[in-house]
Amino acid sequence: MPIESHINMSTAQDGVDINELFRYLKASKLAFLVGAGISKNKPSVLPLWKELVISIIEALVGEAEVAKVEGHIDRLEHIEVLIQLLREQIGDLAYKPLQIALGSKKWNPLHLFLAWVTTHYKAPVLTPNMDILIETAGREVLTPLFGACVTLDQFDQWFYYNGGGVLKLHGSIENVSSMRAAINDLFIGLNPHIGRCARKILQTHHLLVLGYRGADEFDISPILFRQRPDVKIFWVFHQGSRDGASSLLHSRLERLALVNEVETSQFIKELCLTAARSGESMPPELVSWVTSSSLPCQDDKALTSPSWQSELSGWADTIDPADRLAVWARILEYVGEYSEAAFAYQSCVNSIGEKPSLKRANALFRLAWLRRRVDPLHPPLHVFDEAREEINKVIKTHPELKSKALSLKGDVFHQEGRALQDVNNFSRALNALKSAQSIRQELNDQVGVAFTKFQRFMLGERAQREFGESVNLIGSFAPQWRTELASELGVAARTLRRKGEIRNFVTMNHNIAFLYQFILDKEAIVLGRWRDALPLISKVIRKYHIVRRFRDRLYDPRERGITYARLAEAHKLKALIFRELNRRKSMSRVCQSGLGWSNKALEIFKRLPDPERIRQVEGVMDEIKAIYGDR
C-alpha cells in the first residue's frame, strides 16, 4: 500500500508529494538534515543520553553514588551540560565517553540510504550527529574513501568540487578538535566554515528533515529559516515526536510541509521505491531492505564489539582520583546537592595532600563558596583564608602559574566580599571587593572588573537600605555613574558572548536588567517621569527574556525561578506605569502577564523548596493584584 494512503499530510505547502521530492533529489536540489532519530532502528540502537549520563557517573564514582543525583536526572540527561562540567575539570578527556558510546559501527539501512544519495545524487547531508554510522555504511558498501566534512579542507573537497557529502554540524568522534558537544560550544554557534557551508546549502537546496526535533536553538535552528522564499523545508515527524520539538520550531511550523505519524524508515522506503520505478540503480543491500525489510549483512566485528559501558570504566581509570572527585563535586553542585558537593570537595582537598597545588586551591575555593551557599549567615571565612594561603604558595613555588593563580585569587576575594555582605559586614566586604577589583585590573580582566563593580553597587544599595550607610561604589557619586556601569556591563556581556561563556553571559545580562530596573525606580518612578519610564521598563523586560531563554536551556530550576520572579517584578512596574498614564487595557494585560510569571516562579520555588523566595513572590503577586483591582 502506498505510504501516502495512511499518513497524515498537512499544511503550508499542501503536504508532501513523494514524486516532487524525488524530482528535487534527481536534480541535485534536495539536501537532508538528519538527527539522532535515524539511529534508533536496529541494528544501530545507540545509547540514550540518559543512559550514557548515568553510566559516566557510575564509571567515575561507582554505582552507589548515582542515587545522590537520581532525583535530578532530568537535568543531567542533557549530555551537553555534563560534557561542559567534565571539560572544565579534565579538558579534552571529557569527549572520550562520547567517542566510546557513539563509536558503534552497526549502521542501519537509513545510514546506507544517506550515504547512497550523497554519492549518487550529490545530495548534501547535514547532521548534528557525531557518530560515524553514515560514513561506515558508505565505506563498507560504496567506496572505502567515503568521508564527512568537519574541516575547511574537507569542505573545499566535498562541497566546492563534488557538490555532495556529509556535513557534520557538531563535528565527529573521529576528530576530537571538531567536536562541539559542551553547552558553551553550542552557545557560541557553528564553526564559521561549517556554518557558511550550511547556509550556502540552504540557499540552493530544498531540505528534507528526518529524525530531528530542532532542539539546537543556539546554532542550527537559527539558520534553518533564513532560506529564500522559493526553497522548501519538508519535515518528517514520527508519532509523538512533534510534541517534543523545540519552541523555536513550533513557532515556525506554518512554513513547513509536514509528514506526521509515520516511521522515518517507512517514508524513506517509499522514496527508494519511487527512485527504483524511475530506473535508478541502488546498492543491493538497499534493494533488499526496501523489498523484504531484511537488514544488510555487516562485518561480524562491528556486531560483536565490546560493551561501551566496560570501555567507560577504562576511561575513568585514566583520570586522576582528585579530578574524579572534583568532577563529582561539580555535578553535585550543579544539581543543587550543596552539602554533598561540599563533602566531595573536602575529599578532593584531602586526596591531594599538602604539596602546593592550584587544584587544591580551587577545591578550597569551591568548598568555601558552597558552605556560604548552604549557610549564608555563617560564612566560612577561614576557608577563604586557606584558599588564598594555598594560592600564595603556588605563586611562590610555581611562578609560571602566577597568572592563573592570581585569577583564582580575584575570584576568592570577590566571593568573600559577597559572603561578608550576606552578614552586613560592609566595611570588610568593601575591602574584599576592592582587592578583587585590583587583581582583575592588574590582569586586564575587564569582565571580572565589571562583575566586581556590579557587586560593589549591590553592596552599597544593601548598606543604604539596611542602615542608611554610604559605601563608595565606584569611586564617584556623579549622577551618570549608573549609566556608565550599565555600559561597562554591556561591553562585558558582549565579550562573554564572543567567548562562548554562557553562564557568565546570562548572569551579566541579568545584572544589566536589574541595574536598569534600579535606574527606573530611582530616576523615573520616584520622580513621576512616567513617559520616560515606559521605554526603560520595556528594555528591562527584553533583557530578562534574553536571560530566560538561555536559563531555560541550562536546566537550572533555581536560576529559572529567579528570572521568572524578576519578570514578575518588571511587569508589576510596567503595570504601575500604565496605570499612571491612564492606559487601563494595557495595564490589565501586563498584570495578567505578571501574575503568569509569578505563578511559574512559585511553582519552582515550592518544588525546591525556597520559603524566602516564595514569600517574596507572593508579595509581588499581592501588589500586582492591587494594581489590577484599580482597572
LINBELKA-V399906 format. One record per backbone hydrogen bond with DSSP energy under -0.5 kcal/mol. CO is the residue of the C=O (numbers start at 1). NH is the residue of the N-H. If there is no record, write none. Layout:
CO;NH
CO;NH
This chain:
2;5
3;6
4;7
7;9
8;260
10;15
10;258
11;14
16;18
17;21
18;22
19;23
20;24
21;25
22;26
23;27
24;29
24;30
25;28
29;206
31;208
32;126
33;210
34;128
34;129
35;38
36;39
37;40
39;45
39;46
41;44
41;45
48;52
49;53
50;54
51;55
52;56
53;57
54;58
55;59
56;60
57;61
57;62
58;62
62;65
62;66
63;66
64;67
65;68
66;69
66;70
69;72
70;73
72;75
72;76
73;77
75;78
77;79
78;81
78;82
79;83
80;84
80;183
81;85
82;86
83;87
84;88
85;89
86;89
86;90
87;91
90;93
91;94
92;95
93;96
95;98
95;99
96;100
97;101
98;102
100;103
102;132
105;107
108;111
108;112
109;113
110;114
111;115
112;116
113;117
114;118
115;119
116;120
117;121
117;123
122;124
123;165
124;32
124;126
125;167
126;34
127;169
127;170
130;173
132;136
133;137
134;138
135;139
136;140
137;141
137;142
138;142
138;143
143;146
147;166
148;150
149;168
151;155
152;156
153;157
154;158
155;159
155;160
156;160
156;161
157;162
158;163
158;164
165;125
165;167
166;149
166;168
167;127
167;169
168;171
170;180
172;175
175;172
175;178
175;179
176;179
182;185
182;186
183;187
184;188
185;189
186;189
191;195
192;196
193;197
194;198
195;199
196;200
197;201
198;202
199;203
200;204
201;204
201;205
206;31
207;209
207;234
208;33
209;236
210;35
211;37
213;246
215;217
216;220
216;221
220;223
220;224
221;224
221;225
223;226
228;231
232;207
233;235
233;257
234;209
234;236
235;237
235;259
237;262
238;241
240;244
241;244
242;245
246;250
247;251
249;252
249;253
250;253
252;255
253;256
256;258
257;235
258;10
259;237
260;8
263;267
264;268
265;269
266;270
267;271
268;272
269;273
270;274
271;275
272;276
273;277
274;278
275;280
276;279
283;286
283;287
284;288
285;289
286;290
287;291
288;292
288;294
289;293
299;302
299;303
300;304
302;305
307;311
308;312
309;313
310;314
311;315
312;316
313;317
314;318
315;318
316;319
320;323
320;324
321;325
322;326
323;327
324;328
325;329
326;330
327;331
328;332
329;333
330;334
331;335
332;337
333;336
336;338
337;341
338;342
339;343
340;344
341;345
342;346
343;347
344;348
345;349
346;350
347;351
348;352
349;352
349;353
357;361
358;362
359;363
360;364
361;365
362;366
363;367
364;368
365;369
366;370
367;371
368;372
369;373
370;374
371;375
375;378
379;381
380;383
380;384
381;385
382;386
383;387
384;388
385;389
386;390
387;391
388;392
389;393
390;394
391;395
392;396
393;397
394;398
398;401
399;402
401;405
402;406
403;407
404;408
405;409
406;410
407;411
408;412
409;413
410;414
411;415
412;416
413;417
414;418
415;419
416;420
417;421
418;422
419;423
420;423
420;425
421;424
424;426
425;429
426;430
427;431
428;432
429;433
430;434
431;435
432;436
433;437
434;438
435;439
436;440
437;441
438;442
439;443
440;445
441;444
444;446
445;449
446;450
447;451
448;452
449;453
450;454
451;455
452;456
453;457
454;458
455;459
456;460
457;461
458;462
459;463
460;464
461;465
462;466
463;467
463;468
463;469
464;468
469;471
478;481
479;482
480;484
481;485
482;486
483;487
484;488
485;489
486;490
487;491
488;492
489;493
490;494
491;495
492;496
493;497
494;498
495;499
496;500
496;501
497;500
500;502
501;505
502;506
503;507
504;508
505;509
506;510
507;511
508;512
509;513
510;514
511;515
512;516
513;517
514;518
515;519
516;520
517;521
518;522
519;523
520;524
520;525
521;526
524;529
525;528
528;530
529;533
530;534
531;535
532;536
533;537
534;538
535;539
536;540
537;541
538;542
539;543
540;544
541;545
542;546
543;547
544;548
545;549
546;550
547;551
548;552
549;553
550;554
551;555
551;556
555;557
556;560
557;561
558;562
559;563
560;564
561;565
562;566
563;567
564;568
565;569
566;570
567;571
568;572
569;573
570;574
571;575
572;576
573;577
574;578
575;579
576;580
577;581
578;583
579;582
582;584
583;587
584;588
585;589
586;590
587;591
588;592
589;593
590;594
591;595
592;596
593;597
594;598
595;599
596;600
597;601
598;602
599;603
600;604
601;605
602;606
603;607
604;608
605;609
605;610
610;614
611;615
612;616
613;617
614;618
615;619
616;620
617;621
618;622
619;623
620;624
621;625
622;626
623;627
624;628
625;629
627;630
628;631
